[in-house]
Every structure is written in C-alpha cells, then in structure tokens.
C-alpha cells in the first residue's frame, strides 16, 4: 500500500479521496490554489501545499507544481479525482517518469479512450455495440454527406477529441448538414485545438446508461451495474439514479457481462465507466470515461463497494478481491447535484454560504466540502455537493429524496434545490419515463 497520496483536485472529490485514504491507513497531501486556502480538504489533510493563484491553469492544471509538491512531501502516488488532469495522458506519463504512481489507468488507455474515433473502433472489435456511423474521421463535407446518406437522417456530428457537448451538432437534412459540419468543426478547433470529426446516427428518444467497471490491469474485470444519467442539460448530467428504471435484470446482466469482458481483454486498470445511448431495447456505445465519475456514490450505495478505495488498492497492486459473483445489487439510489446556480437559468451564483443545514437520517448521504461561512469562489465549477439517497426500492428512494430536499437549507447563495423539489414530484419522473431530451424540454416550458 502507498505511504502517502497527493490529491490533485479540490472540493468534494478531494475530500472523498481523502476519506478513503484515511480508512486505508494512507496519509494525504492536499494541494490548493490561493482561493482554496480555507477549503475543507486542506483543513483535514495530513499536509497541504499551495500550488498557485486561483486560475486553474496556474494551479490545479499546473503539472510542474504538482510534481514538485509530490517531491517536497514525499508522496508516492497521485489521485487525480475527476475533471482537471484526470484524463490527461501526458500527466500520467510524467508521473510515471518521476516514479510517482498515477491512480488510474495507463496513459495508453487514457489516450485511446480520449480519441472518440479510436475508442469506437476499439470497443467494436471487443464486442461492444456501437452507434451506426462513420468508420473513422470524416474529413470533408462530401464525405459527411455520403456517410449521412448511408446512415440515414438525422445525423450527429461529433468532435473526435470532444466532451461536454462541445463540437457536437445535429443535422436533420442534407441541406442542413454543410452548416452543421462546419460549425461543429470550428467549435472543436476552438475548444480542443483539434478539428477531427466523426458522425453517428442521431437517436431520437434515447436514455443515457453507463456501466461502472473495475479492472486490475492483469486481465480480470467486473461490472458494478449501471446508472441512468438521462436527466441532462446541455449534455451535462443533473440527476442520476441506479439502477436504471428502464432495464430489467436480464438486460443488466447482459450489457454488464459484455462490458466487463471487454475491459478484461483490454487489461484496463482501475475504475472506468462505459457510456451508452439506449433506445428500443438496444445499447449503443458513445464513450468511455477513464476516471471516477461524479455520480459514483449511487453505485456505491446499491453495491456496498467503496469505488475510490478500490481504485487505490488496485493502483497499489493489492490483488483484486472482488469477483462478479460477489456483487449484489440492493435497493435503489438517486443523486442530485446541488449547485450554486439559479434553479431555472443555471447562472452561477458564487458567494458566501451564511448557513447550511444538509439533510440526514437513514439512507441519506451528502458528499460536500462546504460549511457555514465558506465562500464559493467564481473560478471553478459551481458544485456545492451531492445529495445521495438510498431506499429498498425506487418508490421509497423517491420518498426519501423528497423528505431530504425539504430538510435542506442553504442561505447566502442561490441553489438548484428548488428544481430538484419539482423534479422529485413530477409524474413522469416518478414513472421513470424520461430520456436525454426530457429536462431541456421541461426547462423550456418553464421559461
């Protein structure tokens, strides 16, 4: 096991990693910008190092400063959390060059899955179903028109290096395709410095289903079931639940088995999530995230498995003790991302939290690094914390969610809590009959 882990992140995920390390008997180093001097993860770590001013490029994305912090403190491993450098293959390589263990997959796998075209080609060979579309990069408008004709309209044009909905456009007709192709390409170049594009059949009413996996890097892998992340705004997840109300046990076992077999054959190391669009009983691969996900707690709640602790054990070369037959799914769990944002227009609302009273009680968990008097800085994402509830079934879970949201008090900044109170009582959410377009249509109607 490691002696000391440097946590290359901030906020709730930094605190989440820190707690897992403590339970494993591992010391922690918190890094922070000057804006996070008073952050909870800094207060609770064994050691802390200031790595720069507030701007992420000068602190949390500053690789030389992170490596120097490891050398100063004697940390023998780095956990990147999610966001920032968590899927940066160059960072993983640099860690290795300096004799520091990167807690995550190999740089090769990060690089492979970060290229959407290469990822799609790889998983297709491994037996994972993919969305019909181009076999590789689409370089010209003429090629795009040809692919669209073969696939059928509408089509989705996507950046090969993309993420978060950037460099992504839908073309419903041949007349609309040239403009959509050019616009997506320009967005991709601006956002990622890469204008490589590919195309897929656009699915009209799909759900977003993702499968959580753990691999030991030596040919053994398991799945921990799926999460339904269909409630999204501008391709950003808002509320997630596990298991999905759209799947039955047979479908769950089938897609989980396909994915875990592929991950084992890849010799993938650590935690990862394989994401799909699901429509009319069929799964279509869209991407793989080679890191821990924001929504990982709902999987922990239904399986009883500490995913972050498993990441650390695997990285430390502790033999993986979990087998697929050991995994038991119990009950239902839902997560709400509580953000410091206006509840309907989602404008960020940084500022001081005068008072916070999170809910508690049986089956309720709140993952957060904030406290009364904490100032939410304007430099980073607006996540205050994640409200996670668990029940014996989905109905009990929804009832517990409503009760928890009613108890929740945050004074000083606007939050998304009022939106979640409405969603938790909406008939279509209660019935589980939503898809990836549902929330945006709901918000448009409110507006």
N, C-alpha and C positions, 0 to 999 in steps of 0.2 A: 504494500500500500504506500501511497505517497506520504511524505512528511509534511509538505506544505503546498497548498494550491493557491495560485493567484487568480482572482476572479476578474476577468477582463470585461466587466459590464457594470451596470448601475441599476437602481430601482428594485422592483420586486423580484426580478430574476436573480440579481446579485445576492439578495437576502435568502432566496430559495436555495441557491447553491451553497451558501454559507452554512445553512442549517443542515443540509445533507452531509457536508464535510464534518461538521461537529459531531454528528451522530456516528460517523465512521472513525472518529478519533484523529481527524486530519486538521492541522492548523490552516488558517486562511489569511490571505493578504487582500485587502480591498484597495483598488485604485480608484481615483476620483479626480474630477475637474474641480476648479475653484468654486464652481457653482454648487457642487455637491459636498462641500466641507461638512455640513451638518446632516448628511444622509444617514439613514438607519444602518445600512450595510457598512458604512465607515465606522460608526459608533460601536458596532458589535464584532467587528473583525479582530483577529489577534494583532494584526499590523495593518497600517494603511500608508499609501504613498500618493501624494498629489502628482498627477502626470501632465497638468497643463491647464490653460484657460478654458472657459465654458464651451467654445465652439468644438463640436465633435472631432473635426479634422485635426485639432491641436491637442486633443486629449484621448478620448476613447478609440479613435481611429489612428492614433499615433503609435505605429509599431515600434520604432526605436525606444520610445518612452516606456512601453510595456515590457520589452525585453530587458531594458535597464532596471526596471522595478523588480523583475524576477531575479536578476543578478545581485541587486542590492540586498534583497530579503532572503535569498537562498531558496526561492520557490522552485520546486522541481516539476511542476505541471501548471498549465493554464486552462481554465474553463471559460469558454467564450460566451456562454449563455445563448441568447438569440439576438438577431439584429447585429449591428456594428460589424465585427470581424468574424462572426460565427461561421460564415460560408465563404471565407476568403482563403483560397488555396495557397496564395503566396504567404499569408501569415502562418498557415500550418507548416509550410516548408521552412520558413525562417525559424519557427520554434524548434523544429527537428534539428536544424543546422546548429542551434545553440544548446542542444542537449536538453531541451525542455519538452515534456510530453504535452501535446495538444489533445485535450479531452474531446474527442470527436473522431470522425472517420479520417482516412488518409487524404492527403492533398489530391491524390489521383481521383478519388471518388467525389470529392467536393468539386473538382474541376469538371469531371464527367457529367455530374448531375446539374451543374450550373449552366451547362450548354444545353438548352432545351431540345435542340435537334439531335445531338449525340445521345442525350438521355432517352429520348423517344426511341431511337434506333436500338439502343442497348436493351431496354426493357422489353421491346418487341421480340428480340431474339431470345429473351429469357422466359417468354410465355405470358407476359402481362399484356392484357388487351389495351389497344391504343385507339385514339380517335382517328377515323379516316381522314387522310390529308396528304400533304406533300411528303415525299420520301426523304427530303433534306431541305437545304436552303433554297428559297425562291429568290432569284436574283433580279429578275426583270418583270415589268408589267405584263409582258406577253406570256411569261411562264406562269404568272399569277392567274391570268385569265384561263390558261389551259388547265391548271390544277382545279380551279373553281368549276369549270365545265365538267371535269371528270368526277369531282366530289359531289357537286350539286349545291345550289344556293339555299340558304345564306352560308357564308364562309367567315371564319375568324382569322384575321391576320395578326400574327404574334411575333414579338421580338425574341430572337434566339437567346439573348442574354437578359431577358426581361424578368419582371416581377412586379407585384403590387398594382397590376393593371396598366402600367405604362408601356407604350409601344404596342398597344392592342386595339384593333378596330374591327368592326363588323361590316361586311358588305352584303347587302341583300340581293343585289342585281349586278349584272355585268357592267351597267352604266355607272354604278356607284363604286366599283372596285378600284379603278385607277386612282381616284382621290383618296380612298381609304388606305390603299397601299402606300402612297407617297406620304401621307400624314403619319401613319404608323412608323414608317421608316425614319422620318425626321425626328419623331418623338424618341425612338430608340437611340438614335445617334446622340441626341442631346442628353438623354438620361444615363446611358451606359457606355457611350463612346464606341458603339458598335451598331451598325445598321443591318446586320444579318436577320432575315425574316423567314418564317415558315408559315404554313397555312393548315387549317383544320376545318372540318365540317362544324358549323355552328349548331349546337344543340339548343332547342327552343325552351324547354322547361326542365332542365336537369337539377339535380341536387349535387352538393359538393360533399363527397365522402372521402375521408382519409383513413389510412390504416397505419397504426403505430407498430413499429418493429424494433427489435433489439438484435444485434448481431455481434458475435465475438471476434470477427475478423479471421476466423480459422475454419469457416465452413459450417458453423452452427448458428441458426437464427430462429426467432419465434415472433409471433404477432400477438399484440395485446388488444385485438379487436379494432373497431372503427369508431370514428367520431363524425357527426353530421355538422358541417360548418356552413350550411346553406344560407343562413341569415347574414347577408353581407351588404355593405355599402361601398360602391366604387371598388369592388374586388377586395375590400378589407373586411375581415371577419368581425362580427359584433357579438353574436351569441352562439355558443356551441353546445352540443349535447352528445352523450354516449350512453347506450348505443343509439344508432340511428333508428327513428321510428319507421323508416321506410324499408328496413331489411328484416328478414327472418333469420333464424339460426342457421339454416342450410346455406343461404347466401353469404352469411357472415363467415362461416367456416370455409366455404369455397374460395372467396376472394382472399381471405387471410392466408389460406394454405398456398395459393398461387404466389402471393407476395413474399411470404417468408421463405419459400423455396428459392425464389429469385435472389433474395438478399443473401441467403446462404451461399448460393453459387457465385455471387459477386465477391464473397469473402469480405463483406461490409462490416465495419467495426463501429459499435456504439449505437446510439438511438437515431432513428430516422423515421420519416413519415412519407408514405407513398400516397399521392393525392389523385382522386378520380372525379370525373363527372359521371353521374349515374342517372340513366333515363330508360324507362320501359324495361326494367329488369337487366340492363346491360351496364357494365363498367367500362370507362374509357380513361386511360392514364393521361394526366396532364403534367405532373411534375413530381420530383422528389425533393423534400427538404432534408438536408444533411445535418440536422441540429435538433435540439429540443424545441418543441413548439410552445407558443404562448398558452395554448389550451391543453397542455399535457395533464393538468390536475384532474380533469374529468375521467381520464383513463386510469389514473392512479386510484380514484375513488371507487371505480367499479371492479378493479382487479386487486387492490391492496398492495400494488407494487410501486415502490419508490423509484421512478424512472431516472431521476437525477443521480441517486445513489448507485443505480445500476450502471449508468454512464461512467461514473468514477471508478467503480470496480473493474469494469471491462478495460478501461484505459490503463489501469494499474496491473493488468494481466492476471487478475484474480479469475480463476476458472468460472465460467458462467454456470450458475447452479440451476437456472430455470430451464425447464423443458416445456414443450407445448401442452403436454397432458397435465402440467401443474397449474395451468392458467384457468381460473374460474371467474366468470362474469356474474357479479351480484348487483342487482338493482339498476338504478338509473341516475345519471348525474348531468347537471347543467351548469355552464359557466357564463357569467355576464362580465364583459369588460367595462368596468366603471372608469370613464374618462373625465378629465376636466375639460368638458366641451359643452356647448349649448346642446340641449337634448334633441332638437329638430334640425338645426342647420349645421351642427357639428363644428362650429367655430371654436378653436382652442381658447381656454379661459385660464391662463396661468395666474398664479396669485397665492395668497396665504390661506391655509386651512385654519380657520379660527377654532373649529371644534369638529371632531369626528367621533361618531359612535357606530362602529360596524356591528352588524347582527351577530348573534351567536346561537348556541343551542345545539341540539342533536343534529348531526348531518350537515353542519354549516361550517364552511372554511372561507377565510378571507386572506388571500395572498397579496401583501402590500408592504411597501417600505415607508409609508407616510404616517404622520402623527399630528396631534393638535399643535399648531404653531409652525408646522412645516410649510415652507414656501415652494410651490411648484414652479420650477424655472421654465422660461419660454424657449429654451434651446433644444429640448428633446421631445419625444412623443408625450402625449398628454395622459397616459395611463396612470390612474391613481392606484388601482388594484383590481383584483379579480375575485368576484363573488362566486363561490362554488358550492353547490348544494347537492346532496345525495338522498335518495329515497329508495324504498324497497321496490317501487315501480314508478312509471313516468307520472302518473297522477299524483302520487304522494310527493314526488320531486317538485312538481309544479306548485302544489300547495305550499310546500316549504319555501320555495323561491318567492312566492307572493308575500308570505309572512316575513321573510328576511328583508325583502325590499321595503316593506312598510316600516320595519325597525330602523333602517339605515338612515343616519343623519350625517350630512357633511355641510358645514357652514363656511362661507367665505368665498367659495368658487362655484360656478355652475357645473353641474354634472349630468351624465346620461341616465341617472337613476329614474327620472320620470318616464323616459322612453321605455325602460325595461318593465316598469309597473304596467304600462299599457300593453306591451307585448305579452306579458305573463297572463293576461286575462283575455287576449284576443281569441275568438273561436277557432280560427284557422291554425294558430299556433298550438292551441290546446289539442286540436285534432291531428296535428303534425303534418298538415297538407301544404307545406310551403316549399319553395325552390329558391334558386340563387337570385331570381329577379323579384321575389316577393317583397323584401324590405324596401327596396328603392321605389317600387310602386306604392307601397304604403306611405312612405315619406312624401312622395309626390302628391298623393291625395290630401295629406295633412297640410301641405303648403298651399 
